[in-house]
Amino acid sequence: MVNVIFVCMGNICRSPSGEAVMNKLVKRVGLENEIQCDSAGTIAYHEGEQADARMKRHAIRRGYKLTSIARRFRNIDFEKFDYVIAMDKANYADLISFDTEKKYKDKIFMMTNFSSNGKFDEVPDPYYGGPEGFETVLDILEDSCSGLLEEIKSKL
């Protein structure tokens, strides 16, 4: 089993969307028994909450259902997950700082490392913006999750 966790700041917009997009792609290729996804945030501010309602609306329009409940990334997650996927540079820096023993750097990636179009170097936080921000997030995630899936498939 390959375990993937998507990480943003609050775990209510980008990371649950990454989880949903990846789950749909994994299901489409019939690898649900080989690839498992989760999501978390670098802070616990929204812990226990559902995904942002605006993000859910945009995701539903594209056929994604955001079902995860926000939680904070825990150090034990470094052990459980093979791919720790940061949505932006601040999340990446936080994850690197959580790895106090410097044992897991090879598991931590930027989401856009797997992008095929190279237009973005991170997944921007849509929380304080308008509707176009949520669409941009989904565009980036669809592209990057496709690349991530290809990466994982090449190692199965």
Rosetta silent file (secondary structure, phi, psi, omega in degrees, C-alpha in Angstrom):
SEQUENCE: MVNVIFVCMGNICRSPSGEAVMNKLVKRVGLENEIQCDSAGTIAYHEGEQADARMKRHAIRRGYKLTSIARRFRNIDFEKFDYVIAMDKANYADLISFDTEKKYKDKIFMMTNFSSNGKFDEVPDPYYGGPEGFETVLDILEDSCSGLLEEIKSKL
SCORE:     score description
SCORE:     0.000 S_00000001
   1 L     0.000  130.753  173.941    0.000    0.000    0.000 S_00000001
   2 E  -100.435  126.217 -177.982    1.265    3.463   -0.937 S_00000001
   3 E  -110.085  129.603 -177.331    0.055    6.150    1.458 S_00000001
   4 E  -124.178  133.734  174.409   -0.198    9.795    0.379 S_00000001
   5 E  -125.546  132.437  178.421   -1.072   12.780    2.562 S_00000001
   6 E   -99.629  133.115 -173.433   -1.850   16.251    1.212 S_00000001
   7 E  -129.727  126.433  169.886   -0.973   19.133    3.527 S_00000001
   8 E  -125.900 -160.787 -176.989   -2.014   22.797    3.528 S_00000001
   9 L   -77.546  -58.366 -173.512   -2.365   25.240    6.381 S_00000001
  10 L  -102.180   -9.852  179.694   -5.869   24.681    7.759 S_00000001
  11 L    64.763   37.494  175.823   -6.911   21.483    5.943 S_00000001
  12 L  -126.682   -9.134 -179.826  -10.195   22.966    4.706 S_00000001
  13 L  -124.723  -76.877 -170.318   -9.480   24.023    1.100 S_00000001
  14 H   -72.329  -48.299 -175.537   -6.438   22.795   -0.778 S_00000001
  15 H   -69.246  -40.663  175.236   -5.447   19.577    0.986 S_00000001
  16 H   -65.280  -29.192  176.440   -8.940   18.043    1.164 S_00000001
  17 H   -69.702  -41.790  175.723   -9.303   18.940   -2.511 S_00000001
  18 H   -58.937  -43.320  177.759   -6.003   17.235   -3.300 S_00000001
  19 H   -59.968  -45.749 -177.693   -7.221   14.168   -1.427 S_00000001
  20 H   -67.637  -43.667  179.299  -10.513   14.132   -3.360 S_00000001
  21 H   -62.396  -46.850 -178.408   -8.912   14.686   -6.772 S_00000001
  22 H   -64.581  -42.493  178.756   -6.328   11.972   -6.145 S_00000001
  23 H   -58.926  -39.937  179.915   -8.939    9.526   -4.824 S_00000001
  24 H   -66.558  -42.289  178.093  -11.001    9.988   -7.982 S_00000001
  25 H   -64.015  -42.836  179.599   -7.978    9.408  -10.216 S_00000001
  26 H   -61.766  -43.542  179.247   -6.929    6.359   -8.202 S_00000001
  27 H   -64.961  -40.533 -179.093  -10.430    4.908   -8.454 S_00000001
  28 H   -58.178  -35.187 -179.169  -10.568    5.606  -12.192 S_00000001
  29 L   -98.297    6.900  173.998   -7.485    3.419  -12.753 S_00000001
  30 L    72.153   31.182 -179.079   -8.597    0.739  -10.276 S_00000001
  31 L  -110.212   24.403 -178.140   -5.817    1.201   -7.719 S_00000001
  32 L   -59.900  -26.323  179.939   -7.966    1.849   -4.624 S_00000001
  33 L   -87.402   -1.905 -177.542   -6.439   -1.198   -2.929 S_00000001
  34 L  -118.763  -20.686 -178.172   -2.893    0.024   -3.608 S_00000001
  35 E  -130.524  124.740  179.884   -3.008    3.778   -2.996 S_00000001
  36 E  -120.426  137.933 -176.762   -4.580    5.404    0.053 S_00000001
  37 E  -121.151  152.517  177.110   -4.960    9.172    0.531 S_00000001
  38 E  -149.184  177.553  175.170   -5.505   11.496    3.473 S_00000001
  39 E  -148.545  158.579 -179.588   -5.094   15.197    4.213 S_00000001
  40 E  -158.457  169.871  177.164   -4.017   17.393    7.110 S_00000001
  41 E  -119.373  159.782  178.188   -3.090   20.956    8.001 S_00000001
  42 L   -80.112  -15.026  176.252    0.013   22.468    9.535 S_00000001
  43 L  -123.730  162.505 -177.288   -2.173   24.228   12.120 S_00000001
  44 L  -103.532   13.483 -173.902   -5.085   22.945   14.192 S_00000001
  45 L   -56.803  -38.620 -177.429   -7.292   26.041   13.873 S_00000001
  46 L  -103.464   12.484 -175.691  -10.000   24.244   11.851 S_00000001
  47 L   -51.941  132.192  179.799   -9.578   20.803   13.416 S_00000001
  48 L    90.089   -7.126 -179.022  -12.845   18.857   13.379 S_00000001
  49 L   -91.814  156.185  171.358  -14.429   21.023   10.673 S_00000001
  50 E   -77.044  170.452  178.212  -15.589   20.007    7.213 S_00000001
  51 L   -60.846  155.286  176.944  -14.013   21.522    4.120 S_00000001
  52 L   -53.568  132.577 -176.020  -14.741   25.149    3.278 S_00000001
  53 H   -59.849  -36.920  178.648  -18.227   25.416    1.738 S_00000001
  54 H   -65.877  -42.168  178.851  -16.946   27.446   -1.222 S_00000001
  55 H   -64.621  -40.496  178.742  -14.287   24.857   -2.000 S_00000001
  56 H   -60.761  -42.810 -179.738  -16.885   22.100   -1.730 S_00000001
  57 H   -62.128  -44.875 -179.980  -19.162   23.880   -4.225 S_00000001
  58 H   -67.106  -40.038  179.718  -16.403   24.282   -6.786 S_00000001
  59 H   -64.977  -42.861 -179.535  -15.225   20.709   -6.299 S_00000001
  60 H   -59.707  -38.457  178.527  -18.748   19.283   -6.707 S_00000001
  61 H   -59.502  -25.296  179.842  -19.074   21.060  -10.061 S_00000001
  62 L  -101.334    4.203  177.018  -16.107   19.009  -11.239 S_00000001
  63 L    90.242   19.013  178.664  -17.338   15.753   -9.750 S_00000001
  64 L  -110.020  137.439  177.272  -15.287   15.716   -6.540 S_00000001
  65 L  -112.553  118.750  179.601  -16.773   15.176   -3.114 S_00000001
  66 L   -90.317  108.377 -174.023  -14.790   16.610   -0.203 S_00000001
  67 L  -113.563   -9.542 -174.921  -15.538   14.356    2.757 S_00000001
  68 L   -70.281  157.285  176.193  -12.505   14.693    4.997 S_00000001
  69 E  -110.180  130.946 -175.010  -12.609   16.327    8.413 S_00000001
  70 L   -58.101  138.325  174.092   -9.827   18.811    9.174 S_00000001
  71 L  -148.402  162.508  178.427   -7.003   17.648   11.377 S_00000001
  72 E   -88.052  144.029  173.029   -3.482   18.761   12.165 S_00000001
  73 L   -63.775  134.246  179.521   -0.472   16.959   10.699 S_00000001
  74 L  -115.003  152.850 -179.269    1.172   14.850   13.402 S_00000001
  75 L   -58.842  -30.462  177.822    4.781   13.645   13.526 S_00000001
  76 H   -62.750  -23.362  178.003    3.528   10.048   13.369 S_00000001
  77 H   -62.232  -29.451  176.300    2.272   10.904    9.870 S_00000001
  78 H   -60.655  -35.732  179.193    5.891   10.912    8.700 S_00000001
  79 H   -73.797  -41.267 -173.285    6.018    7.213    9.559 S_00000001
  80 H   -74.714  -34.452 -170.215    2.653    6.298    8.041 S_00000001
  81 L  -103.756  140.130  178.652    2.877    8.160    4.720 S_00000001
  82 L   -85.736  -31.107  178.861    5.174    7.523    1.774 S_00000001
  83 E  -126.742  119.929  175.513    4.395   10.880    0.131 S_00000001
  84 E  -110.512  108.895 -168.627    3.879   14.034    2.203 S_00000001
  85 E  -106.100  111.847  179.778    2.614   16.614   -0.285 S_00000001
  86 E   -88.530  139.106 -179.075    2.832   20.318    0.625 S_00000001
  87 L   -81.139  -32.390  179.108    0.564   22.776   -1.158 S_00000001
  88 L  -143.008  177.044 -174.635    2.803   25.832   -0.859 S_00000001
  89 H   -65.397  -35.068  178.273    6.280   26.912    0.184 S_00000001
  90 H   -66.884  -41.917  177.073    5.203   27.856    3.705 S_00000001
  91 H   -63.246  -41.037  178.266    3.602   24.426    4.218 S_00000001
  92 H   -60.261  -48.157  179.728    6.756   22.799    2.854 S_00000001
  93 H   -61.156  -40.442  177.452    8.928   24.813    5.257 S_00000001
  94 H   -61.658  -45.913 -179.374    6.631   23.882    8.161 S_00000001
  95 H   -62.422  -41.967  176.948    6.836   20.188    7.277 S_00000001
  96 H   -60.149  -40.812 -179.389   10.627   20.368    7.029 S_00000001
  97 H   -70.622  -29.014  177.140   10.704   22.033   10.475 S_00000001
  98 H   -68.007  -26.345 -179.112    8.429   19.329   11.946 S_00000001
  99 L   -83.209   70.621 -172.574   11.038   16.754   10.861 S_00000001
 100 L   -64.027  -28.024  179.362   13.334   17.619   13.760 S_00000001
 101 L   -91.546    0.392  178.608   15.525   14.536   13.299 S_00000001
 102 L    54.854   43.711 -179.357   15.811   15.199    9.531 S_00000001
 103 L  -100.951  -13.811 -167.959   14.763   11.633    8.711 S_00000001
 104 L  -121.347   11.045 -176.869   11.887   12.268    6.289 S_00000001
 105 H   -54.376  -33.464 -178.396   13.034   14.959    3.831 S_00000001
 106 H   -73.249   -6.484  177.702   12.897   12.425    0.995 S_00000001
 107 H   -99.437  -13.135 -172.930    9.140   11.962    1.625 S_00000001
 108 E   -97.129  124.271 -177.565    8.232   15.676    1.528 S_00000001
 109 E  -132.843  155.555  167.526    7.313   17.141   -1.863 S_00000001
 110 E   -82.919  140.312  178.639    5.668   20.246   -3.261 S_00000001
 111 H   -54.239  -41.823 -175.194    2.383   19.403   -5.014 S_00000001
 112 H   -74.111   -6.245  172.321    3.548   21.254   -8.102 S_00000001
 113 H   -58.806  -23.712 -175.021    6.650   19.024   -8.365 S_00000001
 114 H  -102.557    6.376 -178.984    4.290   16.657  -10.194 S_00000001
 115 L   -73.903  144.926  177.650    2.746   19.248  -12.516 S_00000001
 116 L   -94.394  -19.168 -174.170    3.108   18.775  -16.250 S_00000001
 117 L   -97.624  -17.634  175.641    2.513   22.384  -17.261 S_00000001
 118 L    64.804   14.713 -178.430    4.979   24.207  -14.978 S_00000001
 119 L   -74.842  -26.526 -175.615    2.775   27.309  -14.755 S_00000001
 120 L  -126.587  144.794  175.524    2.714   27.366  -10.958 S_00000001
 121 L  -102.488   -2.513  173.873    5.367   26.701   -8.341 S_00000001
 122 L  -159.796  166.920  177.005    2.801   26.260   -5.560 S_00000001
 123 L   -94.256  110.826 -175.504   -0.933   25.851   -4.995 S_00000001
 124 L   -69.554  146.723  179.229   -2.163   29.311   -3.893 S_00000001
 125 L   -74.908  119.906 -177.797   -4.452   29.614   -0.901 S_00000001
 126 L   -87.520   -2.677 -166.935   -7.938   30.554   -2.180 S_00000001
 127 L   -54.475  -42.875 -175.624   -9.403   31.293    1.261 S_00000001
 128 L  -100.304    7.341 -178.428   -9.409   35.101    1.082 S_00000001
 129 L  -103.834 -166.854 -179.895   -9.956   35.437   -2.656 S_00000001
 130 L   -94.207 -171.993 -176.355  -12.826   35.127   -5.064 S_00000001
 131 H   -57.765  -33.637 -177.856  -14.278   32.174   -6.978 S_00000001
 132 H   -62.624  -27.700  178.627  -11.454   32.125   -9.532 S_00000001
 133 H   -64.972  -39.377  179.653   -9.026   31.128   -6.763 S_00000001
 134 H   -68.659  -37.406  177.493  -10.917   27.915   -6.059 S_00000001
 135 H   -67.091  -40.535  177.679  -10.982   27.084   -9.764 S_00000001
 136 H   -61.049  -43.965  177.927   -7.245   27.719  -10.040 S_00000001
 137 H   -56.440  -48.251 -178.920   -6.630   25.372   -7.111 S_00000001
 138 H   -65.388  -38.281  176.598   -8.617   22.623   -8.810 S_00000001
 139 H   -58.707  -48.754 -178.608   -6.841   23.200  -12.143 S_00000001
 140 H   -64.185  -43.302 -178.238   -3.437   22.839  -10.468 S_00000001
 141 H   -65.895  -40.475  178.968   -4.519   19.821   -8.432 S_00000001
 142 H   -60.579  -45.303  179.151   -5.964   17.976  -11.423 S_00000001
 143 H   -65.666  -50.750 -174.707   -2.711   18.425  -13.334 S_00000001
 144 H   -69.174  -37.528  178.076   -0.391   17.715  -10.392 S_00000001
 145 H   -66.807  -34.028  175.133   -2.333   14.721   -9.056 S_00000001
 146 H   -61.328  -44.255  177.552   -2.196   13.156  -12.522 S_00000001
 147 H   -65.263  -40.684  177.595    1.576   13.505  -12.426 S_00000001
 148 H   -62.449  -42.933  178.785    1.754   12.163   -8.888 S_00000001
 149 H   -60.654  -42.669  178.160   -0.319    9.148   -9.872 S_00000001
 150 H   -61.863  -41.518  176.829    2.045    8.430  -12.779 S_00000001
 151 H   -58.461  -48.163 -178.850    4.997    8.689  -10.393 S_00000001
 152 H   -65.670  -45.247 -179.841    3.432    6.220   -7.962 S_00000001
 153 H   -58.168  -35.407 -179.823    2.352    3.833  -10.727 S_00000001
 154 H   -67.190  -17.294 -178.672    5.931    3.741  -12.031 S_00000001
 155 H  -106.238   -2.644 -179.793    7.054    2.419   -8.640 S_00000001
 156 L   -77.415    0.000    0.000    4.298   -0.162   -8.069 S_00000001
